[in-house]
Amino acid sequence: MERRTFLHRIGSILAVLGVTEAEWLTLGNRYYQALAQPSPRKLALLIGINQYPQIPALSGCLTDVELQRELLIHRFGFQGSDILTLTEEQASREFIEAAFLDHLGNQAKPGDVVVFHFSGCGSRVKLETSPDTMQDALVPASVTHYPQDEKIVNYILEETLLLLLRSLSTDRVTAVLDTSYYAPSTVLGLKVRALQESIAKLTAEELDFLKQLKTQKLSSTPIVLAASSNPKQPAREGLFSGFSAGLFTYALTQYLWEFTPATTIQVAFSHVENSLSKLGSKQQPALLSSKKNQDVTSLVPDSIIGAEGAVTAIEEDGKIVHLWLAGLPPQVLLYYGVNSRLTLATTEQLVLRSRTGLTAKAQISKIEGANPLQVGQLVQEVVRVLPKNINLTIALDTGLERIERVDATSAFAGFSHVSTVVAGEKPADYLFAKLQEIPSRYGLFSLGGEVILNTTGEVGEAVKLTVQRLAPKLSTLLAAKLWRLTENEGSSRLALKATLEIISGISPQMVMQRETIRTFKPETSIKKSVQTRLIASLPTPIVPIGSRMQYRVENQSDRPVYLILLGLNNNHTAIAFYPWETPQEPNTADTKPILKEVVIAPGETLTLPQTNGASEWVISGPASECEQQLIFSTAPFSDTLAALSTAKYSTAEQRAIDPLLNPLDVAQALLQDLHNTSILKTEMNGTAADSYILDVNNWASLSFSFQVV
């Protein structure tokens, strides 16, 4: 998205907040500062609305409230009695504004922390005072009145909300808005949290309330985290394993469970947007504030540690505990298997026995002399168990005719490792639908409705023929799904840091950086993160076509580590890093280069690829979004290299980063290598036959996403 478009989106909000563009760009870690530092009191008002009268229902807004509430209590020390929730019919305009004034306005004192969250529909409406412009507004549960022939809407203007936030007597105010204001005429894929623009009028009560707010003293400088920065990009919600949730809320709260390093909020948003992309949405969150000269870092107290979840209940015998697992990456949670292990700060281990949605039951392995288990204790991942029989799930759009869905189901059934569901009924990875054009044709889409390059059939082509053409692409997409399941930047115990750099200029220019933060002490994290900068103020790093690139990888552990790089390039084309080595024997017709392990000794730094003419990495066109996974192990990737070697490569074009010809074979070999590295697999033979067992002490997987322009 162009910078001009972004600034246009936030211009009206910045004006209400009294913010200049320069001040916005200096924003540091206000979100962490607001949540993590000690304070006299922490107050929250959480709003969630699924059911609207005469409007198609949403599904994930109540889950958003639960996600935010559990995060605030277990990660940031909020008291449950200080968190007020308004859901469904409770969340009328009158109740929301009254709750804000009473729960937040009357109670918040200087130095207190305030969090406001809204999940529901947004829209745009014209005002009589400015009939030529549309105003953004939140849609409460009580939507409309119809006196005579005049339509009056009972909305809350975004301007009203921002003035309410500014009216608070504390300067530590954060608002999270998982909504949007633009509803496309046709919606493909995930549900959209927006209504069509309205020519209706606002209620007189709302206009009077707004007028009154404008006369009050406005002392607070809140930060506002919005689900989408582009006015044409709607906020969406997704269907997960047993629950629905707003993509933005889920990605943001998941990040805050696992990561609390001293970092900039822009870096946090980089992680969040990376997660949104994997969930099928191109949402780019917006970040708004007016704090001048804000430090770019904020040290989190030692008592706050990253976690995958928390203990929420203990059964009477003390052997079974209930867990909340919102800290696991969303793509991992669906496949997080029985016998996965988590640990408490007391080093006791929990063995997962069952899971439903975000909650799970685990059996405790008692350690003699250990303190009794307590509700609220944080749990961290130790062993990840994943099934070997993972399919690529294709949702069939409900806009297809019945015979079209029957034909598509039959055609997809011809592929191994591919299954189909009806869109909106079960979690899926991609969507099979018709393109929005006349005459129409079939194609494969992301869940957010973006068509995937080279997956559309010809006009008039039968469903089965279009599906059959997808065979290579389906294999690639399943492979990517598998290697994404290895992501564990938050939970890995291997001390590693990787930096993506542009080396076209005189000195390397950092694009983005990832590190296994759980391996570093809080007091050292602040020094490390001071270096962390993004190439632009927008969350997604931008890389110009023609750039020469490299990864700088630091092994800060006490063991040698092996490295593999896999990814999706140019809109879902698989690529890999090939560590070619030419044998020393004299060149003959039969002499072929071989692949060698990439190993980094303890304490050493390696650049990838090596900077020489034969192996340099140059970003080629066309403009695209690229995603790459750096995967590390304490043991060699023997099976992975063997799978890489089986493909037929041209010896004349052996470059460091090239297309991956057999991605599914390589991805399966990769998981098998990580499984073979686990020292615990011999103790867990009951699950080894049909599962991969991955030990956080022996593997790390870091994800990088960037935009090529």
LINSUL-V732186 format. One line per field, one symbol per residue. burial: I if it has 24 or more other C-alpha atoms within 12 Angstrom, else O. A space follows every 50 residues. Layout:
burial->???
//
This chain:
burial->IOOOOIIOIIIIIIOIIIIOIOOIIIIIIIIIIIIIIOOOIIIIIIIIII IIOOOOOIIIIIIIIIIIIIIIIIIIIIOIOIIIIIIIOIIIIIIIIOII IOIIIOIIIOIIIIIIIIIIIIIIIIIOOOOOOIIIIIIIIIIIOOOOOO OIIIIIIIIIIIIIIIIIIIIIIIIIIIIIIIIOOOIIIIIIIIIIIIOI IIIOOIIOIIOOIOOOOIOIIIIIIIIIIIIIIIIIIIIIIOIIIIIIII IIIIIIIIIIIIIIIIIIIIIIIIIIIIIIIIIIIIIIIIIOOOOIIIII IOOIIIIIIIIIOIOOOOIIIIIIIIIIIIIIIIIIIIIIIIIIIOIIII IIIIIIIIIIIIIIOOOOOOOOIOOIIIIIIIIIIIIIOIIIIIIIIIII OOOIIOIIIOIIOOIOIIIIIIIIOIIIIIIIIIIOOOOOIIIIIIIIII IIOOIIIOOOOIIIIIIIIIIOIIIIIIIIIIIIIIIIIIIIIIIIIIII IIIOOOOOIIIIIIIIIIIIIIOOIIOIIOOIIIIOIIIIIIIIOOIIII IIIIIIIOIIIIIIIIIIIIIIIIIIIIIIOOOOOOOOOOOOIOIIIIII OOOOOIIIIIOOOOIIIIIOOOOIIIIIIIIIIIIIIIIIIIIIIOOOOO OOOIIIIIIIIIIIIIIIIIIIIIIIIIOIIOOIOOIIOOIIIIIIIIII IIIIIIIIO
//
